[in-house]
Amino acid sequence: MKRPRSVYLDHAATTPVDKQVFEAMQPFFSTHFGNPSALYKEAQIANGALNDARRTIAEALHAMPDNIVFTSGGTEANNLALFGVARTHAKHGKHIITVATEHHAVLEPLAQLKKEGWKVTALSVDKKGFVKVEDVFKALRPDTVLISIMYANNEIGTVQPIADIGRQLLRYRKEHKTRYPFFHTDACQAAGYLNLDVEKLHVDLMTVNGSKIYGPKGAGFLYVRRGVKLQPIVFGGSQERNLRSGTENVPGAVGLARALEICQKLRSTRKIEKLSEYFWKLLQKKVPSVELNGPEIGEGRLPNNLNIVFPGIDGEALVIYLDSYGVMCSTGSACTAVSREPSHVLKAIGRNKREMLSSMRFTLGRGTTKQDIDYAIHSLQKSLKLVGKSSG
Ligand SMILES: *Cc1c(COP(=O)(O)O)cnc(C)c1O
């Protein structure tokens, strides 16, 4: 049997590792495998590579190398930001502001902090998923120590006004003569497409991971502005300036740095946005009942993200039918394959349960072509007929 064509449209879940990234990592698995903490020359090669990676990342962020703490990915970087700030600054207050549509890697640590006596305000969003800047400031209290707002949403692609919030926060702190609150952003989805200049964004802490930007999985970092004190969440051999103990993942850090460098150089936003537009227009022509979740395609939305309601269709069944044609995507309730809870993000933008279960996320990537889109839509049309039949 002929293998079906394969069209991967789930780049928000993870990306393949870029060939240049893979090549940059390779020597550090076997040739230069030394422990960067050791003293002999071979180990210093690994240590040098780690420092180079740190410098490359710092440059992309307009930061200093010692602002970068390598972690095991986005989840750990978020946990370090939230628990690290909370535990260090609890004396000032125990209130944190966040947004209802955050990734679970922010919401779950915050749920844990709530159990430990913290107050958390989760701001609501509008129908497109945007948080209002003024709502952030209305929620501010004298005991607020941290604001954590994602840069771009992983499900519906909404790009939050991080720079606006950051700028106004600077003013607020000045007027109130305080260092608080600190400002954290989860930039895992944004790093592939948006500007990460921490001086323009005015953030104190920023999370990035490799797996969404054509880098390795299980590698990430937290940017920590100088002067922001953090308590570690992992204890041991004092690596990463005692903020993250454990033998450094040298190939991971090298790959992450190379991946970020490539993304920030490419910023292939326009090309991919055009393809997303093409996808959306063609789909509307072929399946007129579809609706878009999240912002219009354009500046307020990640250029590669389409989250679409197929009214009356079971999204899970559609994913499986599409897979039989070689088209890979996810249901709108992404990341919930394990928990099977309808998406908290779609709920927050006002979708009802039926709409949530009929939502699908297609996320394009660097390698996606117009032919891929044509094939995906063709397969969608065929799959929709089959799903329709199977559900009577
Ligand atoms: C993927 C993702 C994470 C989790 O990152 P891991 O590297 O898988 O731990 C956190 N936040 C956002 C927005 C993500 O997309």
The ligand as a Gaussian input file, in Angstrom:
#p B3LYP/6-31G(d) Opt

LIG

0 1
 C        4.850000      24.090000      25.593000
 C        4.592000      25.201000      26.509000
 C        5.009000      25.154000      27.849000
 C        5.681000      23.937000      28.445000
 O        6.988000      23.781000      27.979000
 P        7.783000      22.387000      28.174000
 O        9.099000      22.664000      27.546000
 O        6.979000      21.353000      27.470000
 O        7.887000      22.139000      29.621000
 C        4.746000      26.246000      28.649000
 N        4.096000      27.320000      28.167000
 C        3.678000      27.409000      26.888000
 C        2.973000      28.629000      26.410000
 C        3.900000      26.355000      26.020000
 O        3.483000      26.427000      24.765000

